[in-house]
Amino acid sequence: MLVWACILWVFAATAVAMLPIRHQYIPGVALLIAAPLLILWIGLSVAWWAGVLALAAFVSMFRNPLRYLWAKARGQNPQLPPELRS
């Protein structure tokens, strides 16, 4: 089941990456929320080092959204790219 969940997440992330940037926001947030649960599942089912590798891949892939959320959490007002401004 874990393998199928990982494969589904990868295909969903690939499909979202092919969307225009303004259409990536909502499915990207869903993937951003689902990833830590999947990483925890990997760490508990496989091994702790596999969870660490999955976490490193997650942080690498979502570095810009995580950087934005980190700045918002610190009380800063980061600027969004022009494509995402409404």
Residue pairs with C-beta under 8 A, 6 or more apart in sequence:
2 41
2 42
2 45
2 46
5 38
5 41
6 38
6 42
9 31
9 34
9 35
9 38
12 27
12 31
13 31
13 61
15 27
16 24
16 27
16 28
16 31
17 24
19 27
21 81
21 83
21 84
22 83
22 84
25 84
28 65
32 62
32 65
35 58
35 62
36 58
38 54
39 51
39 54
39 55
39 58
40 51
42 50
42 51
42 54
43 50
43 51
43 52
43 54
44 51
59 66
67 78
68 78
68 80
71 77
71 78
72 78
